[in-house]
């Protein structure tokens, strides 16, 4: 593993790819207790409702994050700009709006569209993740921002949902239509994540820029892990402790 703080030369594309992957490894949201409980089928539909209400406020503005990066991406980086634009299109108008699919799942869990879109129903940690995404998109070098949001965050999605989606069908009995949000992102985010990698590999060509990309990729993975872990502590653990108290 090449650590960002220890870069003493420009990495070639293969080395940089390995270093980016290593920056995420061990920090995937799959490691959170909420994700593990979901994959094991031990969450309730109420817990999944709280996830959907929070997740909306993280992924709902994703096209906005990308738009901020797009506006600051150097004009000559045509393919990178095209990718960002296509990603925004897919999120918002390229078929079903992704947030509408998320709300469909949320309603199947037992919550309502009104609760999902109400920002009062997101936890402080979710608010922090959303704010971090906006800050990265608006302030960081555009290539660094792609590393943080697309590589550090979006590229994780297929591995997370591949573990959770079968449980939604087999354990909870959701229909294909109700879990379309997950099926769609297993495919689309694998493509998006790979394009994010390619943009970083092509345009991060200095020690300083590579180091920043590696660091923000690591931080992005940590942010998603923290957000997902907080869902467990905010919604699952208190109920479990209350149930134990009632049993006593």
N, C-alpha and C positions, 0 to 999 in steps of 0.2 A: 504494500500500500504506500502510495506517495502522499504525504501530508502536505496540505496547502501551505502551512507555515514553513515548510522545509524545502520548497521549490528553489533550486539553484540554477535551473536551466529551463528552457521551453520544452514541454513534453510533446512528443509526436502524437498523432491522433489516436493510435492504439493505446499508448500510455495514458493519455488524458481520459479516454473512454473508461479504462480500468479504474482510474483514480476517481472519476465521477461516480461509478457504480459502487466503489468502496466507501465513498462519502455517505451513501444512503444505507449501505448494508448494516444491519443491526439496529437501524433506527426506523424501520418500516412500521407503519400503523398496525400491521398484522400482529406486532408484539404487544399491543395494548390489551388490557384485560377486557375491554368492551368488545374488541374484535374477536378475541378468543372465545368469549361467551356467546357471541353471535354465531360463530362457526360451529360451536358445540350445540347450538339450539337451546340455550338456557335463558335467553332473554325473553321477556314478554312482549306482546304487541304494543303495550304502553311504552316500554323502553325504546322500541323501534320508532314509535311516534315521536319521542323526544329527539332521537337521532335525526329524523327527517326535518323536524322544526329547526334544529341547529344547522344541519347540513345545507339547507336552503340558503342560509345567510353566508356560508362559506363559498359554495359553488355558484349561487345565483348571480353574483357580480363578476363571474369569471370572464365574460366577454368584455366587461368594463376594464378589468385588469389588462387584458390583452390589447384593448384599444389604446390604453396609455402607453404600452410598449410600442405598439404600431406607430403611434404619432411621433415617437422619438427615435425609431429605428432609422439608421442612415439610409438615405434614398437609394444608394447603390446596392444595398443588400436586398435585391429584388425578391429572391426566393424566400428569404426570411419574412419579408413583409407579406408576401402572398400566403405563406403558411399561417401567419397570425390572422389575416383577413378571412381565410377559409375556416379557421378554427372558430372565429367569432360567428361566421355564417352558420356553421353547424350547430353551435350552441343556441342560436336565437331563431333562425328562420329556415334552416335546411331540413325541412320535415317538421316533426313534432318538436316544439320548444323543450329543451332538456329540463327546465324547471317545471314545466307542466307534467312531464313524466314523473318527476320526483314527487310532485303534489299528488298525483294519482296513487303512487305507492303510499304516501302518508295517509291519504283518506282510507285506503284499504287497511291500514294499521289501526284506524279508529280516530284519528285527529281530523282537523278541518283545514281547508284552504286558508281561512281567516287566521287561524293560529299559526300556520306555517309561515305566512308572509309577515306576521307581526314581529318586528325586531325585539319587542319586549320578551319574546319567548326564546331568545338565544342566551346561552350562558356567557359569563364574562370571558372565559377562555376562547369561545367561538368568536366573540367580538374582537379579541386580541388577534386571532388568526386572520380575520377579515381585514383588520387594520394593517397588519404586517403585509398582507398581499397588496393592498393599495399602496403602501409606502414603497415596497420593492418596485412595483410597476411604474410609479411616478418619479422615483428618485435615483434608482440604480442605473448604471450603464445598461442599455437594452439587451446586450448579450448576457450580462450577469443576471438580469431579470428573467430572461428565458431559462437560464440554468436553475434559478430558484423556483419559479412557478411551474415550468413545464417539466423539467428533469426532476427537480427535488420533490414536487408535489404530484403533478399529473401522471408521470410515468409509473407511479406506485399503484395506480387505480386497478389495472387488470389483475395484479397478483392479489389484491385485497378482495375484489369482488368475485374472483374465481373460487375463493374459499367460502364466501358468504351466500352467494346466489343459490347453489344447490340446497342449502339449508332452508332458504326461504320457500322453495318449492316442496321439499321433502318433509320438513319438520313443521312448518307453519301453514302449508297449504295454499300459498299465494298462486295466482294464475300467471300464465305467461304475460298477459297484458299488464298485470299489476307490477311485475318485476322487469318490465321492458327497460326502465332506467338503467338497471345494472347490466343487462345483456348488451345494451347499446354501448356503454362505456368500457366494457371489457374489450370490445373491438376498436372503438374510436380512439380511446386513450392509449392503446398500444401503438397505434399509428402516430398519434400526436407526440407521445413520449419519444419515439424514435426520431421524429423530425426535430424535436428539441435537442436531442443529443447531436444530431448532424449540424445544426446551426451553431452550437457551442464549439464543436470540433473544428468547424470551418473558420470561425471568426475569432476565437480566443487564441491569439497567436503570440502573446507576450507573457512573461512570467507573472507580471502583476495581474493581468486579466484572467489568466488561468487560475491563479491563486484565489482571486475573488469568486470565480465561478465555483471552484471546489468548496469554498467556505459557505457560500450561500446555498449550495445544494445540500450540504450537511445540515445547515440551519433549517432549511425548508422541510427536510425529513423530520427533524426534531420537532418542528412546529406542528406537523400533522400528527405525530405520535403524541405530543402533549395534548392536543385538541381531543383526540380520540380517547386517551386515558381519562381526561377530565369528564367525559360523558359518563364513564363508569362511576367515578367518584361523586358526580352530581346527581345521577338518576338511579343507578343500580344499587350501589352500596348503601345509601340511606334506607331504601326499602328493605333490603336484606337485614339490616341491623334492626329495623323496626319490627320485622317479622319475628326475629329472634327474641326481641323484648316482649312481644305479645305471647309467644310460646312459653316464655319463662313465667 
